């Protein structure tokens, strides 16, 4: 994943990160453009499931994207017929 500086649009690099929960990261980034010098915090969150895990963790709940949820539910219904 390429992160760009919000000010000059040059590449930003990760300086460090912290993971306060299994689905959330706090990333400290720095612009690589020496004329800009921006540094800041970026939040990264696992927001939607597009394909369910084959090894799900019982405590992790990431909502299914609505359109895909319907498709999976329809597929499961036809498998049980």
MARBA-3410 file (N, C-alpha, C, O; in Angstrom, 1 decimal):
81
0.9,-1.2,0.0,0.0,0.0,0.0,0.9,1.2,0.0,1.8,1.4,0.8 ~ 0.7,2.1,-0.9,1.5,3.3,-1.0,0.7,4.4,-0.3,-0.5,4.7,-0.6 ~ 1.4,5.1,0.6,0.8,6.2,1.3,1.4,7.5,0.8,2.7,7.6,0.7 ~ 0.6,8.5,0.4,1.1,9.7,-0.1,0.9,10.8,0.9,-0.1,10.8,1.7 ~ 1.8,11.8,1.0,1.7,12.9,1.9,0.4,13.7,1.5,0.1,13.9,0.3
-0.4,14.1,2.5,-1.6,14.9,2.2,-1.3,16.3,1.6,-2.2,17.0,1.1 ~ -0.1,16.8,1.8,0.2,18.2,1.4,0.9,18.2,0.0,0.5,19.0,-0.8 ~ 2.0,17.4,-0.2,2.7,17.6,-1.4,2.5,16.3,-2.3,3.0,16.4,-3.5 ~ 1.8,15.3,-1.9,1.5,14.1,-2.6,2.7,13.2,-2.9,2.6,12.3,-3.7 ~ 3.9,13.5,-2.3,5.0,12.6,-2.4,4.8,11.4,-1.5,3.9,11.4,-0.7
5.6,10.4,-1.7,5.5,9.2,-0.8,5.8,9.5,0.6,6.6,10.4,1.0 ~ 5.0,8.9,1.5,5.3,9.0,2.9,5.7,7.6,3.4,5.2,6.6,2.9 ~ 6.6,7.5,4.4,7.1,6.2,4.9,6.5,6.0,6.3,6.3,7.0,7.0 ~ 6.4,4.8,6.7,6.0,4.5,8.1,7.2,4.6,9.0,8.3,4.0,8.7 ~ 7.1,5.3,10.0,8.2,5.5,11.0,8.0,4.4,12.1,9.0,3.8,12.5
6.8,4.2,12.5,6.5,3.2,13.5,5.0,3.0,13.5,4.3,3.8,12.9 ~ 4.5,1.9,14.2,3.1,1.7,14.2,2.8,1.0,15.6,3.6,0.5,16.2 ~ 1.5,1.1,15.9,1.0,0.5,17.1,-0.3,-0.2,16.8,-1.1,0.4,16.0 ~ -0.6,-1.3,17.4,-1.8,-2.1,17.1,-2.6,-2.2,18.4,-2.5,-3.2,19.1 ~ -3.5,-1.2,18.7,-4.3,-1.3,19.9,-5.3,-2.4,19.9,-5.8,-2.7,21.0
-5.7,-2.8,18.8,-6.7,-3.9,18.7,-6.4,-4.7,17.4,-5.7,-4.3,16.6 ~ -6.9,-6.0,17.3,-6.7,-6.8,16.2,-7.1,-6.2,14.8,-6.7,-6.6,13.8 ~ -8.0,-5.3,14.9,-8.6,-4.7,13.6,-8.2,-3.2,13.4,-8.8,-2.6,12.5 ~ -7.3,-2.7,14.2,-7.0,-1.3,14.1,-5.5,-1.0,14.3,-4.9,-1.6,15.2 ~ -4.9,-0.2,13.5,-3.5,0.2,13.6,-3.4,1.8,13.7,-4.2,2.5,13.0
-2.5,2.2,14.4,-2.1,3.6,14.4,-0.7,3.7,13.8,0.2,3.0,14.3 ~ -0.6,4.4,12.7,0.7,4.4,11.9,1.3,5.8,12.0,0.5,6.8,11.7 ~ 2.5,6.0,12.4,3.2,7.3,12.4,4.0,7.3,11.1,4.8,6.5,10.8 ~ 3.7,8.3,10.3,4.3,8.5,8.9,5.0,9.8,8.8,4.8,10.7,9.5 ~ 6.0,9.8,7.8,6.8,10.9,7.6,6.9,11.1,6.0,7.2,10.1,5.3
6.7,12.3,5.6,6.8,12.6,4.1,8.3,12.4,3.7,9.2,12.9,4.5 ~ 8.6,11.9,2.6,9.9,11.7,2.1,10.5,12.9,1.4,11.7,13.0,1.1 ~ 9.6,13.9,1.1,10.1,15.1,0.4,10.7,16.1,1.5,10.0,16.6,2.3 ~ 12.0,16.3,1.4,12.6,17.2,2.4,12.1,18.6,2.4,12.2,19.3,3.4 ~ 11.6,19.1,1.3,11.0,20.4,1.2,9.7,20.5,1.9,9.2,21.6,2.2
9.0,19.4,2.2,7.7,19.4,2.8,7.9,19.1,4.3,7.6,19.9,5.2 ~ 8.4,17.9,4.6,8.7,17.5,6.0,7.5,17.1,6.9,7.6,17.0,8.1 ~ 6.3,17.0,6.3,5.1,16.6,7.1,5.3,15.3,7.8,6.0,14.4,7.3 ~ 4.8,15.2,9.0,4.8,14.0,9.8,3.4,13.9,10.5,2.9,15.0,10.9 ~ 2.9,12.7,10.6,1.6,12.6,11.3,1.2,11.2,11.6,1.9,10.3,11.3
0.0,11.1,12.1,-0.6,9.8,12.4,-1.7,9.4,11.5,-2.5,10.2,11.1 ~ -1.6,8.2,11.0,-2.6,7.6,10.1,-3.3,6.5,10.8,-2.7,5.7,11.5 ~ -4.6,6.4,10.7,-5.4,5.3,11.2,-5.7,4.3,10.1,-6.2,4.7,9.0 ~ -5.5,3.0,10.4,-5.8,1.9,9.4,-6.8,1.0,10.2,-6.4,0.4,11.2 ~ -7.9,0.8,9.6,-8.9,-0.1,10.2,-9.4,-1.1,9.2,-9.7,-0.8,8.0
-9.6,-2.4,9.6,-10.2,-3.4,8.8,-11.7,-3.1,8.9,-12.3,-3.4,9.9 ~ -12.3,-2.6,7.8,-13.6,-2.1,7.8,-14.7,-3.1,7.3,-15.8,-3.2,8.0 ~ -14.4,-3.9,6.3,-15.4,-4.8,5.7,-14.8,-6.1,5.3,-13.6,-6.1,4.9 ~ -15.5,-7.2,5.4,-15.1,-8.5,4.9,-15.6,-8.7,3.5,-16.8,-8.5,3.3 ~ -14.7,-9.0,2.6,-15.1,-9.3,1.2,-15.2,-10.8,1.0,-15.9,-11.2,0.1
-14.3,-11.5,1.7,-14.3,-13.0,1.6,-14.1,-13.5,3.0,-13.2,-13.1,3.7 ~ -15.0,-14.4,3.5,-14.8,-14.9,4.9,-13.5,-15.7,5.1,-13.0,-16.3,4.2 ~ -13.0,-15.6,6.3,-11.8,-16.3,6.7,-12.1,-17.8,6.7,-13.1,-18.3,7.1 ~ -11.1,-18.6,6.3,-11.2,-20.1,6.4,-10.7,-20.5,7.8,-10.9,-21.7,8.2 ~ -10.2,-19.6,8.6,-9.7,-19.9,9.9,-10.1,-18.7,10.8,-9.2,-18.0,11.4
-11.4,-18.5,11.0,-11.8,-17.3,11.7,-11.5,-17.4,13.2,-11.5,-18.4,13.8 ~ -11.2,-16.2,13.8,-11.0,-16.1,15.2,-12.3,-15.7,15.9,-13.0,-14.8,15.4 ~ -12.7,-16.4,16.9,-14.0,-16.2,17.5,-14.3,-14.8,18.0,-15.4,-14.4,18.0 ~ -13.2,-14.1,18.4,-13.4,-12.7,19.0,-13.4,-11.6,17.9,-13.6,-10.5,18.3 ~ -13.1,-11.9,16.7,-13.0,-10.9,15.6,-14.3,-10.8,14.9,-14.8,-11.8,14.4
-14.8,-9.6,14.8,-16.1,-9.3,14.1,-15.8,-8.2,13.1,-15.8,-7.0,13.5 ~ -15.7,-8.5,11.9,-15.5,-7.5,10.8,-16.8,-7.7,9.9,-16.9,-8.7,9.3 ~ -17.6,-6.7,9.8,-18.9,-6.9,9.0,-18.6,-7.3,7.6,-17.6,-6.9,7.0 ~ -19.5,-8.0,7.1,-19.5,-8.5,5.7,-20.1,-7.4,4.8,-21.1,-6.8,5.2 ~ -19.4,-7.1,3.7,-19.9,-6.2,2.7,-21.3,-6.6,2.3,-21.5,-7.8,1.9
-22.3,-5.7,2.4,-23.7,-6.2,2.2,-24.0,-7.0,0.9,-24.7,-8.0,1.0 ~ -23.5,-6.6,-0.2,-23.8,-7.3,-1.5,-23.2,-8.7,-1.4,-23.8,-9.6,-1.9 ~ -22.0,-8.8,-0.9,-21.4,-10.1,-0.8,-22.0,-11.0,0.2,-22.1,-12.2,0.1 ~ -22.5,-10.4,1.3,-23.3,-11.1,2.3,-24.5,-11.8,1.7,-24.7,-13.0,1.9 ~ -25.2,-11.1,0.9,-26.4,-11.7,0.2,-26.0,-12.8,-0.7,-26.7,-13.9,-0.7
-24.9,-12.7,-1.4,-24.5,-13.7,-2.3,-24.0,-15.0,-1.6,-24.4,-16.1,-2.0 ~ -23.3,-14.8,-0.4,-22.9,-15.9,0.4,-24.1,-16.6,1.0,-24.2,-17.9,1.1 ~ -25.1,-15.8,1.5,-26.3,-16.4,2.1,-27.1,-17.2,1.0,-27.6,-18.3,1.3 ~ -27.2,-16.7,-0.2,-27.9,-17.4,-1.3,-27.1,-18.7,-1.6,-27.8,-19.7,-1.8 ~ -25.8,-18.6,-1.6,-25.0,-19.8,-1.9,-25.2,-20.9,-0.8,-25.3,-22.1,-1.2
-25.2,-20.5,0.4,-25.4,-21.4,1.5,-26.8,-22.0,1.4,-27.0,-23.2,1.7 ~ -27.8,-21.2,1.1,-29.2,-21.8,1.0,-29.3,-22.8,-0.1,-29.9,-23.8,0.1 ~ -28.6,-22.6,-1.2,-28.7,-23.6,-2.3,-27.9,-24.9,-2.0,-28.2,-26.0,-2.4 ~ -26.8,-24.7,-1.1,-26.1,-25.9,-0.7,-26.8,-26.8,0.2,-26.6,-28.0,0.3 ~ -27.7,-26.2,1.0,-28.5,-26.9,2.0,-29.8,-27.5,1.4,-30.5,-28.2,2.1
-30.1,-27.2,0.2,-31.3,-27.8,-0.4,-31.2,-29.2,-0.9,-32.1,-29.8,-1.4
END
